[in-house]
Amino acid sequence: MGAIVLGDFVEVLDEATKGKVVAIENNSITIETEDGFALVFSRDQLVKSGGAIEVTNYEAFQVKKTKETPKKKKRRVVKPKERNLPKMEVDLHIHQLTPSTRGMTNFDMLNLQLDTAKRQLEFAIGKRIQKVVFIHGVGEGVLKEELKYLFKKYPVDFYDAKYQKYGLGATEVYIYQNP
C-alpha cells in the first residue's frame, strides 16, 4: 500500500481504532480518531485504510466464523451382515483370565470364570450393549450349564453362538434394552 503520510486514514492493528494522520515524528505517528481524540502510535502498529474496499471488524469476524465451521463427519455405513454381529466377546478360558492356575482347585477356577462372566454381563447391561458372546469351550459342559443358570437371573435371551465361527464352545446373549 505504501508509506504512511500526513492526511492518510489508518487503522490500529489489534484494536478497533481508526483515524487520520495529523503528525509524524520519526517512528511516532499521531492520529486523530473519529471522535476527535489525538493518539500516538508507533509506525508498526498502524496500517493504511481507505481505498475501494473497507472491511469492518464485524465482516472480518463473519468471514473467520465461516472458515471455522467444522466439516460434517461421514457416517460409516453398516452392512446388514455386520449389523447382526455381536458387539462384545468374552473369552472365559481359564488361561485368558489368570496367568497361572497353580494352587487353584477346579471349584476356584469355575468361580473365577463365573465371576468374570457376571461382571462382563453387568458391564454390557450398563453400557447398553445388546449382544455378547461368552466363549466357554466345549469340555464337559459344567461351565456352560453354570452360565445358563446365571443368565436366567437377568433380562436376557441366550442361545448357542454361530457354529461357523465358534463351534459348540460359545453362548450368545441378547440383552433386552429398556427404551
Secondary structure, 3 states (H helix, E strand, C coil): CCCCCCCCEEEECCCCCEEEEEEEECCEEEEEECCCCEEEEEHHHEEECCCCCCCCHHHHHHHHHHHCCCCCCCCCCCCHHHHCCCCEEEECCHHHHCCCCCCCCHHHHHHHHHHHHHHHHHHHHHCCCCEEEEECCCCCCHHHHHHHHHHCCCCEEEEECCHHHHCCCEEEEEECCCC
